[in-house]
Amino acid sequence: MIFLSTIALVFIILAPGIMQIFSTDPAVVRYGVNCLRIVSAGYIFYAWGMVTVQGFNGAGDTLTPTYINLACLWGLQIPLGYFLAHLSGLGPSGVFLAIALAQSTLAAVGLLAFRSGRWKRYRV
């Protein structure tokens, strides 16, 4: 979490310079900076979610992370991205926001599932 928080801070602060490495087109840089800042803001939650969900795998419970990933990434992120981009009028920013929200939701759901203790019943 500390590592990804540090990376997030670097990406948020240095987003314009980072994007200019990849393109000089002002429109591409503008969208890239926006994406990098929005997605990076969720990095601490991404780290939390990765550790929690992978903890299930380490305990031998592979179904829980499968269900969490299916629900949060396929069931939430994709429809939310479509909704925020097209129906709410946010455009590409809506897609970037959907990524951050879905990954943050994954972290919260992962923590709740982990705290339930059901994973303790699995033997490796």
N, C-alpha and C positions, 0 to 999 in steps of 0.2 A: 504494500500500500504506500509505503514511503517512496519507493522507487517510482511508481506510476504517478504519485502526486507531484514529485519533482519534475518528471517528464511533462506532466500537464502544465505546470507553471511555465516551463521553458517554451512549450508549444503555444501557450496563450500569449505570452509576452513577445516571442520572436516569430509569430505566425507570418507576418508579411515577408520577412527575410527568408524564412524557410520556403515559402511558396515561390518566391522569385528565383530560387535555385532551379525550380522545375519548369517555370514558364515566365515569359515577359509580357504575355497578353494580359492587359489590365482586368478584363472580365474573368479570366481564369484565376488570376491572383485573388480578386475580390471574393469569388465563390470559395476558393481554397482556404483563404484566411477565415472566412465565416465558418466553414466546415471544421477546420482544425480547432478553432476556439470553442465551438459548441460541443463537439465530440470529446475534446480534451477535458472539458469541464466535468465530464462523468467518469474520468479515469480512476478516481479513488473508489468509486462504486464498482467499476469493472474489476479492479484488483480484488476487492472484497468478495464479489460474486465468483470470480475464478477460484479463489482459495476455498470458499465454502462448497461450491459445486464439485470441485475436484476432491474434496474431503470425502464425499459420498463414494466416489470411485475407489478411493484408497481403502475405504471400509468394506468394499465389495458390493455396495448398493449402486448398480449402474442404471436402474430404472428411474430413480428419483431425478438424477441430472438430465436424463433423456426427456422426461416429462416437463421439467422446468424449462429446458432449452426449447422444446417444441412450443410450449405455451407462450413463453416470453419473446422468443425470436421469430417464430413463424406465426403464432396466434396474435401477438401484440405488435411487434415492430413493423411488420410488413403492412398490415391494415392501417396502423397508426401513421406510418409514413405516407401512405396514399392519401389518407384523410387530411393530414396536416399540409401536405404539398398541394393537393388539388382542391379539396372541398373547403378548406379554411383559407386558401389563398396565400399560404406562406411560401409556396414554391420550394426551391431546394432547401431552404432553411428548415422547412417542415420535416424533410427527410432526415436532416442532421439532428434535429430535435428528437425525432422518433428513435433514432439510434441511442441517444443518451438516456431517454426515458425508459426504453425497453431494457437496456443494460442495468440501469438503476433498479428497475422492478425485479429483474433477475436476481440481483444481489439481495434485495429485501425478501423475496420469496425463498431464496436459498437459505437465508438466515433463519427464517421461520421454520422451514422444513428441517434444518439442522437442529434447531432447538427442540423440536418435537421428540428427538431421540430415537425415531424409528430405525435409523441407520445402524444402531447398535445391535440389532438382531441379526445382521448379516455376518457371516464368517468368511474370511478370505482363505 
